[in-house]
Amino acid sequence: MKHKMKNRMKQSTPYVFLLPVLLVLNSCFGLNADITLNLNGSGTIALEYRIAKALDSLGKLDGNERWSTIPVGKADFERTLDRLPEMKLLSFSSREDAKDLIVDAKLQFATMQGLLAFMDASGRRMSYSGDAGGIAGSGRLSLTLNEGIKNTNANLAKLISSVTDGYSVRMSVSFPGQGNLAMSDSQGKALTAIPGSVINSSGKTVSFSIPLNQVLSSSGGINAVFSWGVGSRE
């Protein structure tokens, strides 16, 4: 049973940082991501994620300690950034509490394209449009948290609720000027309320915080669109 579970985890979990945000959607842990943008399109991203110790152990079965399912060490970040010249690791630390392994990392990106290469190498769930220089004109950063879960049943919903209890997905973007955040479903319809969530939709810093259970179990999908510059309210 353990062997089968490990195989399923490997099949459903992206490798290292194909997308830290989306790795949350395939695993049992929570994520905080705080992005700060500069006028020239460069900036920083501060990550904190909490990995359930039981999940981390799955990557260490059958003598595979070297190939953890989720990046938990500084070397994991460094291997990833070796392939991403526009990204730089500024700081890294990790600690444990009774339930989780907690990883903190701060990285610098030279361009918005560099940030996307780090956040979503597949290019399927995160996109950017705007001036090549970034925020100097205007920009739009789109993230798909969930494309929509179809045909869920009560037992599956109960299981998701149980294993994700206490975890959340939170992301903020800070701008030199005014920015906006719009949440929508997979059809583009505005999401005005997500149970247990906190949405700050306008200001120099905008953010969302959504319980992981709500992200994973959403039947209609969840998208977040950060926009700034021309067209944003002052």
Order of alpha helices (4+ residues) and beta strands (2+ residues): alpha-alpha-beta-beta-alpha-alpha-beta-beta-alpha-beta-beta-alpha-beta-beta-beta-alpha-beta
